[in-house]
Amino acid sequence: MPELTVKDLLELKGVRQIPFVQVTRGEEAIAAAIAGIDMIGSGFRPETRHFPTLVPDSHFQFGLDWGRQANAAEALREAMQAMEAGAESIYCAMSPAVEHDVSIERDEFDRFLDSIDPAGEA
């Protein structure tokens, strides 16, 4: 099953249910991917950072630990680390205003990445 993008997930809203499973071990992530689960998630912690690499064809979501970030800048910093670790989406249990700030920053980060020469020859 091909990986669902955030765009795909938004287009599926109201069309069908999207199976999601929260995992705590790499073996669970692999089993979920084999079973065809659309979204796999885990808390973003040092011991789970490698989980997205175990399921490269699945949409992987990291959740930021509640209470660990005091403001939008800290949440954004940790969200960027989670995205760099391979997550396609982030769950953040902060206020909608903070989550909105993080999503805007992510769009700007994507534009920045698109402007960089991936071979480092710019």
NORJOJO-V607068 format. One record per pair of residues at least 24 apart in sequence whose ideal C-beta (glycine too) atoms are under 8 Angstrom apart, sorted by the first residue. I is the first residue (numbers start at 1). J is the second residue. D is the distance in Angstrom with one decimal. If there is no record, write none. Layout:
BEGIN
i->[I I]
j->[J J]
d->[D D]
END
This chain:
BEGIN
i->[1 1 1 1 2 3 3 3 3 3 4 4 4 5 5 6 6 9 9 9 20 23 24 26 26 26 29 29 29 29 30 30 32 33 33 39 41 44 44 44 44 44 44 49 50 51 52 52 52 52 53 56 59 59 60 60 60 60 61 61 61 61 61 62 62 62 63 63 63 63 64 64 64 64 64 66 69 71 72 72 72 72 75 75 76 76 76 76 79 80 80 83]
j->[36 38 57 58 57 56 57 58 59 88 38 39 59 59 88 88 89 39 59 89 61 51 48 50 51 54 54 55 58 60 54 55 58 57 58 89 91 78 81 82 85 87 90 85 85 86 85 86 87 88 86 86 88 89 86 87 88 89 87 88 89 90 91 87 90 91 90 91 92 93 90 91 92 93 94 93 94 98 97 98 101 102 99 102 101 102 105 106 106 106 109 109]
d->[5.3 7.6 6.9 7.9 6.7 7.7 5.3 6.0 5.4 7.2 5.6 7.2 4.5 7.5 6.9 6.4 5.8 7.6 7.1 7.6 7.8 7.1 7.7 7.2 6.0 5.1 5.2 5.1 7.8 7.8 5.5 6.4 7.3 6.7 4.6 7.9 6.9 6.8 7.5 4.7 7.5 7.5 7.9 4.6 7.6 7.8 6.2 2.9 5.9 8.0 5.9 8.0 5.1 7.0 6.2 5.3 5.9 7.9 6.0 6.9 4.5 6.8 5.9 4.2 5.8 7.3 7.4 4.0 7.6 7.6 6.5 6.9 4.8 7.2 8.0 4.5 6.7 7.3 7.8 4.5 4.2 6.3 8.0 5.5 7.1 5.0 4.9 7.9 7.0 7.8 6.4 7.8]
END
